[in-house]
């Protein structure tokens, strides 16, 4: 009745079932972590966009106070040039230029060759000049970020296709 040593020593190691259970738990925890962190990052981006829209609105009001109207420009590149003090209200070049109305160093800029103000989702902020007419002779503007889904555009009448992802300035 001799027995071998291997019969009395328990086996060390994991079974395939043990490894699959551990991988399943790690996968569930990783999924929870990524979903929570995604929400945190999106809230941060929304907050940044709201802050930047407020700064753009303040800069546009300073522009109007200086040159008596908002910039009547059609592209976000021209808006950047106007708020940088290079363009007048009708898109004409100012010589000499005014001091900048907006501290552009705090914004994401598309490129040095064609600068434009980008929202946190790397899309240009939307700006539209609204000319006053009839009983409302004063001009105004519309500016917003289309948000993470980028599905909004001005309709030319001072409104835009708006959904829950759009970001509009408070003022």
TORLO-741596 format. One line per 8 residues: for each residue x, y, z of N, C-alpha, C. Coordinates in nm, 4 decimals, padded with zeros to 6 digits. Layout:
// TORLO-741596
X/Y/Z/X/Y/Z/X/Y/Z ~ ...
// end
This chain:
// TORLO-741596
00.0793/-00.1171/00.0000/00.0000/00.0000/00.0000/00.0845/00.1249/00.0000 ~ 00.1623/00.1311/-00.0898/00.2426/00.2526/-00.0968/00.1692/00.3537/-00.1842 ~ 00.1758/00.4763/-00.1439/00.1113/00.5832/-00.2210/00.2189/00.6805/-00.2674 ~ 00.1885/00.7424/-00.3749/00.2849/00.8401/-00.4277/00.2601/00.9749/-00.3642 ~ 00.3610/01.0570/-00.3675/00.3540/01.1891/-00.3069/00.2529/01.2783/-00.3781 ~ 00.2340/01.2608/-00.5074/00.1450/01.3478/-00.5839/-00.0018/01.3285/-00.5480 ~ -00.0381/01.2189/-00.4904/-00.1777/01.1982/-00.4548/-00.2174/01.2800/-00.3331 ~ -00.1251/01.3173/-00.2474/-00.1567/01.3889/-00.1244/-00.1369/01.5391/-00.1352
-00.0703/01.5870/-00.2392/-00.0444/01.7301/-00.2544/-00.1556/01.7895/-00.3398 ~ -00.2218/01.8949/-00.2875/-00.3278/01.9577/-00.3692/-00.2672/02.0285/-00.4909 ~ -00.3453/02.0333/-00.5997/-00.2989/02.0996/-00.7221/-00.3061/02.2504/-00.7038 ~ -00.2044/02.3199/-00.7528/-00.2026/02.4661/-00.7473/-00.2384/02.5185/-00.8851 ~ -00.3093/02.6343/-00.8876/-00.3426/02.6967/-01.0152/-00.4914/02.7236/-01.0255 ~ -00.5285/02.7895/-01.1370/-00.6673/02.8260/-01.1617/-00.7250/02.7349/-01.2681 ~ -00.8529/02.7112/-01.2554/-00.9213/02.6361/-01.3607/-00.9702/02.7361/-01.4652 ~ -01.0140/02.6875/-01.5755/-01.0664/02.7729/-01.6807/-01.1888/02.8504/-01.6304
-01.2719/02.7887/-01.5525/-01.3911/02.8545/-01.4972/-01.3496/02.9697/-01.4063 ~ -01.2474/02.9490/-01.3225/-01.1993/03.0561/-01.2349/-01.1538/03.1768/-01.3172 ~ -01.0768/03.1517/-01.4216/-01.0272/03.2605/-01.5055/-01.1410/03.3346/-01.5758 ~ -01.2396/03.2619/-01.6248/-01.3532/03.3264/-01.6921/-01.4343/03.4119/-01.5957 ~ -01.4526/03.3665/-01.4736/-01.5271/03.4454/-01.3733/-01.4510/03.5740/-01.3420 ~ -01.3211/03.5658/-01.3235/-01.2405/03.6845/-01.2947/-01.2460/03.7821/-01.4119 ~ -01.2336/03.7322/-01.5347/-01.2405/03.8186/-01.6518/-01.3775/03.8845/-01.6642 ~ -01.4830/03.8134/-01.6325/-01.6173/03.8697/-01.6372/-01.6318/03.9821/-01.5353
-01.5838/03.9625/-01.4154/-01.5918/04.0664/-01.3117/-01.5104/04.1888/-01.3522 ~ -01.3896/04.1678/-01.4032/-01.3065/04.2800/-01.4475/-01.3753/04.3555/-01.5618 ~ -01.4358/04.2856/-01.6537/-01.5063/04.3494/-01.7648/-01.6238/04.4327/-01.7183 ~ -01.7009/04.3822/-01.6231/-01.8147/04.4578/-01.5698/-01.7659/04.5841/-01.5002 ~ -01.6618/04.5727/-01.4179/-01.6084/04.6890/-01.3478/-01.5519/04.7917/-01.4460 ~ -01.4848/04.7477/-01.5500/-01.4301/04.8397/-01.6499/-01.5440/04.9122/-01.7227 ~ -01.6490/04.8414/-01.7560/-01.7635/04.9043/-01.8214/-01.8275/05.0105/-01.7342 ~ -01.8429/04.9821/-01.6074/-01.8980/05.0822/-01.5154/-01.8067/05.2039/-01.5057
-01.6782/05.1811/-01.4960/-01.5826/05.2908/-01.4859/-01.5867/05.3789/-01.6103 ~ -01.5889/05.3190/-01.7274/-01.5903/05.3982/-01.8505/-01.7208/05.4746/-01.8669 ~ -01.8334/05.4171/-01.8290/-01.9595/05.4895/-01.8433/-01.9661/05.6074/-01.7473 ~ -01.9156/05.5914/-01.6265/-01.9143/05.7014/-01.5309/-01.8179/05.8097/-01.5758 ~ -01.6979/05.7721/-01.6196/-01.5986/05.8722/-01.6605/-01.6437/05.9460/-01.7864 ~ -01.7139/05.8808/-01.8774/-01.7640/05.9469/-01.9966/-01.8626/06.0570/-01.9583 ~ -01.9499/06.0295/-01.8633/-02.0439/06.1304/-01.8169/-01.9737/06.2481/-01.7517 ~ -01.8691/06.2215/-01.6766/-01.7929/06.3280/-01.6120/-01.7245/06.4148/-01.7170
-01.6630/06.3537/-01.8179/-01.5960/06.4305/-01.9226/-01.6961/06.5123/-02.0036 ~ -01.8132/06.4566/-02.0332/-01.9134/06.5322/-02.1079/-01.9646/06.6512/-02.0279 ~ -01.9831/06.6340/-01.8978/-02.0252/06.7473/-01.8149/-01.9178/06.8551/-01.8145 ~ -01.7925/06.8143/-01.8117/-01.6827/06.9104/-01.8171/-01.6802/06.9855/-01.9492 ~ -01.7024/06.9155/-02.0587/-01.7045/06.9798/-02.1901/-01.8220/07.0764/-02.2013 ~ -01.9376/07.0361/-02.1513/-02.0542/07.1241/-02.1551/-02.0293/07.2508/-02.0742 ~ -01.9696/07.2341/-01.9571/-01.9393/07.3492/-01.8727/-01.8405/07.4424/-01.9419 ~ -01.7393/07.3859/-02.0046/-01.6407/07.4664/-02.0771/-01.7068/07.5413/-02.1922
-01.7934/07.4746/-02.2670/-01.8610/07.5393/-02.3797/-01.9502/07.6535/-02.3310 ~ -02.0226/07.6331/-02.2218/-02.1075/07.7395/-02.1679/-02.0238/07.8602/-02.1266 ~ -01.9110/07.8344/-02.0635/-01.8217/07.9424/-02.0227/-01.7656/08.0165/-02.1438 ~ -01.7251/07.9438/-02.2448/-01.6706/08.0062/-02.3651/-01.7773/08.0853/-02.4402 ~ -01.9006/08.0349/-02.4436/-02.0089/08.1089/-02.5093/-02.0359/08.2403/-02.4369 ~ -02.0289/08.2374/-02.3051/-02.0472/08.3605/-02.2287/-01.9360/08.4589/-02.2621 ~ -01.8115/08.4110/-02.2710/-01.6988/08.4983/-02.3058/-01.7149/08.5556/-02.4463 ~ -01.7628/08.4748/-02.5406/-01.7859/08.5239/-02.6775/-01.8942/08.6303/-02.6773
-02.0012/08.6088/-02.6008/-02.1097/08.7069/-02.5928/-02.0606/08.8387/-02.5332 ~ -01.9791/08.8303/-02.4292/-01.9236/08.9520/-02.3683/-01.8333/09.0240/-02.4687 ~ -01.7510/08.9484/-02.5426/-01.6638/09.0087/-02.6429/-01.7455/09.0744/-02.7544 ~ -01.8553/09.0128/-02.7940/-01.9407/09.0719/-02.8972/-02.0054/09.2016/-02.8475 ~ -02.0438/09.2056/-02.7217/-02.1004/09.3290/-02.6654/-01.9935/09.4385/-02.6586 ~ -01.8696/09.4021/-02.6221/-01.7598/09.4993/-02.6209/-01.7319/09.5494/-02.7631 ~ -01.7396/09.4594/-02.8599/-01.7208/09.4958/-03.0006/-01.8268/09.5978/-03.0418 ~ -01.9519/09.5681/-03.0077/-02.0621/09.6589/-03.0437/-02.0458/09.7949/-02.9767
-02.0016/09.7957/-02.8514/-01.9808/09.9222/-02.7821/-01.8719/10.0048/-02.8506 ~ -01.7731/09.9385/-02.9064/-01.6607/10.0085/-02.9694/-01.6930/10.0550/-03.1114 ~ -01.7590/09.9719/-03.1908/-01.7807/10.0050/-03.3329/-01.9282/10.0254/-03.3683 ~ -02.0164/10.0267/-03.2711/-02.1595/10.0584/-03.2862/-02.2435/09.9509/-03.3534 ~ -02.1907/09.8343/-03.3759/-02.2707/09.7248/-03.4312/-02.1960/09.5935/-03.4092 ~ -02.2675/09.4834/-03.4247/-02.2043/09.3519/-03.4179/-02.1401/09.3218/-03.5523 ~ -02.0431/09.2320/-03.5567/-01.9827/09.1997/-03.6864/-02.0815/09.1275/-03.7774 ~ -02.0950/09.1776/-03.8993/-02.1806/09.1158/-04.0001/-02.0918/09.0272/-04.0869
-02.0608/08.9103/-04.0326/-01.9703/08.8177/-04.0999/-02.0398/08.6835/-04.1170 ~ -01.9914/08.6069/-04.2130/-02.0573/08.4814/-04.2452/-01.9857/08.3554/-04.2006 ~ -01.8580/08.3663/-04.1643/-01.7848/08.2456/-04.1271/-01.7263/08.2610/-03.9875 ~ -01.6951/08.1491/-03.9265/-01.6345/08.1545/-03.7937/-01.4919/08.2095/-03.8025 ~ -01.4272/08.1962/-03.9166/-01.2945/08.2567/-03.9377/-01.3051/08.4082/-03.9327 ~ -01.4069/08.4643/-03.9989/-01.4273/08.6089/-03.9973/-01.4681/08.6569/-03.8574 ~ -01.5452/08.5766/-03.7859/-01.5805/08.6125/-03.6486/-01.4547/08.6220/-03.5637 ~ -01.3649/08.5255/-03.5797/-01.2397/08.5289/-03.5057/-01.1623/08.6567/-03.5381
-01.1531/08.6925/-03.6670/-01.0816/08.8141/-03.7067/-01.1481/08.9397/-03.6503 ~ -01.2812/08.9425/-03.6483/-01.3522/09.0585/-03.5930/-01.3246/09.0719/-03.4430 ~ -01.3342/08.9624/-03.3696/-01.3099/08.9681/-03.2254/-01.1620/08.9870/-03.1941 ~ -01.0764/08.9612/-03.2919/-00.9336/08.9871/-03.2758/-00.9005/09.1326/-03.3108 ~ -01.0040/09.2111/-03.3484/-00.9861/09.3532/-03.3764/-00.9422/09.3853/-03.5177 ~ -00.9505/09.2893/-03.6083/-00.9010/09.3093/-03.7446/-01.0100/09.3478/-03.8453 ~ -01.1382/09.3152/-03.8143/-01.2466/09.3424/-03.9085/-01.3493/09.4364/-03.8477 ~ -01.4022/09.5260/-03.9317/-01.5089/09.6158/-03.8912/-01.6440/09.5481/-03.8994
-01.7511/09.6211/-03.8677/-01.8839/09.5593/-03.8623/-01.9355/09.5051/-03.9954 ~ -01.8873/09.5548/-04.1053/-01.9323/09.5032/-04.2360/-01.8305/09.4094/-04.2990 ~ -01.7345/09.3631/-04.2181/-01.6336/09.2708/-04.2689/-01.5148/09.3404/-04.3306 ~ -01.5111/09.4734/-04.3238/-01.3988/09.5476/-04.3806/-01.2776/09.5400/-04.2873 ~ -01.1590/09.5445/-04.3449/-01.0353/09.5383/-04.2670/-01.0141/09.6702/-04.1945 ~ -00.9839/09.6633/-04.0664/-00.9579/09.7825/-03.9869/-00.8086/09.8145/-03.9897 ~ -00.7753/09.9382/-04.0311/-00.6362/09.9823/-04.0330/-00.6292/10.1125/-03.9553 ~ -00.5589/10.1182/-03.8471/-00.4947/10.0082/-03.7748/-00.5995/09.9247/-03.7029
-00.5668/09.8016/-03.6719/-00.6644/09.7159/-03.6020/-00.6860/09.7620/-03.4579 ~ -00.8032/09.7284/-03.4053/-00.8324/09.7543/-03.2646/-00.7620/09.6505/-03.1785 ~ -00.7455/09.6784/-03.0504/-00.6973/09.5721/-02.9606/-00.7995/09.4574/-02.9591 ~ -00.7567/09.3351/-02.9364/-00.8507/09.2211/-02.9370/-00.9622/09.2378/-02.8329 ~ -01.0804/09.1957/-02.8717/-01.1957/09.1989/-02.7819/-01.2067/09.0699/-02.7012 ~ -01.1336/08.9693/-02.7427/-01.1428/08.8365/-02.6819/-01.0022/08.7823/-02.6616 ~ -00.9772/08.7258/-02.5454/-00.8488/08.6613/-02.5180/-00.8526/08.5224/-02.5813 ~ -00.8036/08.5112/-02.7037/-00.8152/08.3871/-02.7800/-00.7278/08.2758/-02.7245
-00.6285/08.3088/-02.6433/-00.5415/08.2058/-02.5876/-00.6137/08.1089/-02.4967 ~ -00.7326/08.1445/-02.4494/-00.8103/08.0573/-02.3617/-00.9026/07.9638/-02.4397 ~ -00.9027/07.9718/-02.5717/-00.9910/07.8918/-02.6563/-00.9112/07.7913/-02.7377 ~ -00.9808/07.6891/-02.7851/-00.9222/07.6008/-02.8850/-00.9329/07.6707/-03.0191 ~ -00.8236/07.6744/-03.0924/-00.8193/07.7423/-03.2215/-00.7926/07.6361/-03.3283 ~ -00.8632/07.6474/-03.4416/-00.8524/07.5461/-03.5466/-00.7105/07.5340/-03.5996 ~ -00.6514/07.6435/-03.6437/-00.5146/07.6403/-03.6946/-00.4631/07.7830/-03.7032 ~ -00.3333/07.7970/-03.7163/-00.2756/07.9301/-03.7299/-00.3061/07.9911/-03.8661
-00.3158/07.9089/-03.9705/-00.3425/07.9588/-04.1045/-00.4869/08.0056/-04.1198 ~ -00.5787/07.9356/-04.0577/-00.7205/07.9686/-04.0668/-00.7837/07.9592/-03.9281 ~ -00.7518/08.0569/-03.8394/-00.8010/08.0437/-03.7020/-00.9522/08.0622/-03.6912 ~ -01.0123/07.9807/-03.6106/-01.1531/07.9949/-03.5743/-01.1712/07.9335/-03.4365 ~ -01.2687/07.9830/-03.3636/-01.2922/07.9375/-03.2274/-01.3659/07.8042/-03.2298 ~ -01.3075/07.7041/-03.1652/-01.3657/07.5700/-03.1644/-01.4281/07.5401/-03.0291 ~ -01.5388/07.4684/-03.0323/-01.6003/07.4233/-02.9076/-01.5246/07.3000/-02.8563 ~ -01.5597/07.2492/-02.7397/-01.4866/07.1337/-02.6853/-01.4952/07.0071/-02.7706
-01.5875/07.0019/-02.8646/-01.6003/06.8854/-02.9530/-01.5285/06.9100/-03.0851 ~ -01.4416/07.0123/-03.0888/-01.3574/07.0458/-03.2036/-01.4373/07.0897/-03.3263 ~ -01.5526/07.1500/-03.3039/-01.6332/07.2086/-03.4108/-01.6402/07.3594/-03.3884 ~ -01.6480/07.4396/-03.4946/-01.6559/07.5848/-03.4761/-01.7860/07.6247/-03.4052 ~ -01.7752/07.7260/-03.3206/-01.8963/07.7840/-03.2626/-01.9774/07.8473/-03.3745 ~ -02.1082/07.8392/-03.3627/-02.1973/07.8942/-03.4645/-02.2285/08.0396/-03.4281 ~ -02.2144/08.1296/-03.5251/-02.2454/08.2713/-03.5065/-02.3284/08.3177/-03.6235 ~ -02.4312/08.3963/-03.5933/-02.5120/08.4548/-03.7002/-02.5477/08.5971/-03.6613
-02.5224/08.6897/-03.7518/-02.5587/08.8298/-03.7348/-02.7063/08.8442/-03.7709 ~ -02.7821/08.9110/-03.6862/-02.9251/08.9307/-03.7108/-02.9508/09.0799/-03.7281 ~ -02.9771/09.1191/-03.8501/-02.9974/09.2599/-03.8816/-03.1358/09.3034/-03.8338 ~ -03.1384/09.4173/-03.7661/-03.2657/09.4724/-03.7207/-03.3478/09.5258/-03.8364 ~ -03.4768/09.5052/-03.8296/-03.5659/09.5513/-03.9365/-03.6981/09.5990/-03.8781 ~ -03.7653/09.6858/-03.9501/-03.8996/09.7292/-03.9143/-03.9079/09.7897/-03.7751 ~ -03.9896/09.7280/-03.6902/-04.0108/09.7819/-03.5556/-03.8956/09.7510/-03.4619 ~ -03.8026/09.6654/-03.5049/-03.6841/09.6320/-03.4255/-03.5585/09.6723/-03.5030
-03.5240/09.8020/-03.5022/-03.4103/09.8457/-03.5822/-03.2741/09.8020/-03.5277 ~ -03.2675/09.7621/-03.4025/-03.1386/09.7225/-03.3457/-03.1010/09.5829/-03.3945 ~ -02.9742/09.5662/-03.4243/-02.9268/09.4346/-03.4650/-02.8959/09.3514/-03.3413 ~ -02.8802/09.2231/-03.3605/-02.8445/09.1324/-03.2519/-02.7657/09.0160/-03.3127 ~ -02.7420/08.9150/-03.2343/-02.6666/08.8010/-03.2858/-02.7174/08.6733/-03.2218 ~ -02.6842/08.5652/-03.2859/-02.7129/08.4312/-03.2375/-02.5802/08.3569/-03.2354 ~ -02.5446/08.3000/-03.1223/-02.4219/08.2216/-03.1150/-02.4471/08.1021/-03.0250 ~ -02.3952/07.9863/-03.0652/-02.4138/07.8658/-02.9862/-02.3180/07.7578/-03.0310
-02.3103/07.6550/-02.9506/-02.2372/07.5345/-02.9872/-02.3401/07.4281/-03.0213 ~ -02.3150/07.3550/-03.1262/-02.4084/07.2491/-03.1642/-02.4013/07.1306/-03.0690 ~ -02.3035/07.1285/-02.9807/-02.2930/07.0218/-02.8821/-02.2300/06.8964/-02.9393 ~ -02.2330/06.7895/-02.8622/-02.1642/06.6678/-02.9057/-02.2231/06.6027/-03.0297 ~ -02.3506/06.6263/-03.0585/-02.4087/06.5622/-03.1769/-02.3955/06.6462/-03.3042 ~ -02.3587/06.7736/-03.2913/-02.3368/06.8644/-03.4052/-02.4554/06.8679/-03.5009 ~ -02.5774/06.8695/-03.4480/-02.6957/06.8636/-03.5335/-02.7817/06.9892/-03.5244 ~ -02.7210/07.1055/-03.5216/-02.7996/07.2278/-03.5182/-02.7431/07.3260/-03.6181
-02.8314/07.4027/-03.6797/-02.7867/07.5067/-03.7702/-02.8875/07.6203/-03.7676 ~ -02.8400/07.7448/-03.7790/-02.9325/07.8580/-03.7795/-03.0208/07.8550/-03.9031 ~ -03.1425/07.9057/-03.8897/-03.2338/07.9045/-04.0036/-03.2392/08.0393/-04.0754 ~ -03.1583/08.1356/-04.0318/-03.1581/08.2660/-04.0964/-03.2586/08.3615/-04.0365 ~ -03.3416/08.3170/-03.9453/-03.4436/08.4010/-03.8844/-03.4198/08.4228/-03.7355 ~ -03.3030/08.3904/-03.6894/-03.2733/08.4130/-03.5481/-03.3053/08.2945/-03.4609 ~ -03.3360/08.1826/-03.5209/-03.3580/08.0625/-03.4420/-03.2755/07.9508/-03.5038 ~ -03.2742/07.8392/-03.4376/-03.1951/07.7274/-03.4885/-03.2636/07.5987/-03.4511
-03.2279/07.4939/-03.5222/-03.2740/07.3621/-03.4853/-03.2093/07.3309/-03.3515 ~ -03.2890/07.3171/-03.2484/-03.2336/07.3010/-03.1140/-03.2735/07.1650/-03.0594 ~ -03.1788/07.1003/-02.9956/-03.2095/06.9781/-02.9248/-03.1379/06.9819/-02.7912 ~ -03.1488/06.8770/-02.7130/-03.0929/06.8777/-02.5779/-02.9415/06.8864/-02.5749 ~ -02.8740/06.8582/-02.6863/-02.7283/06.8641/-02.6893/-02.6747/07.0030/-02.7232 ~ -02.7606/07.0961/-02.7692/-02.7147/07.2308/-02.8031/-02.6773/07.3063/-02.6774 ~ -02.5823/07.3960/-02.6908/-02.5415/07.4816/-02.5798/-02.5603/07.6263/-02.6223 ~ -02.6413/07.6973/-02.5455/-02.6727/07.8357/-02.5749/-02.6219/07.9223/-02.4602
-02.5772/08.0429/-02.4895/-02.5326/08.1283/-02.3795/-02.6504/08.1656/-02.2906 ~ -02.6206/08.1892/-02.1632/-02.7260/08.2254/-02.0690/-02.7797/08.3653/-02.0932 ~ -02.6954/08.4544/-02.1412/-02.7335/08.5955/-02.1535/-02.8014/08.6247/-02.2759
// end
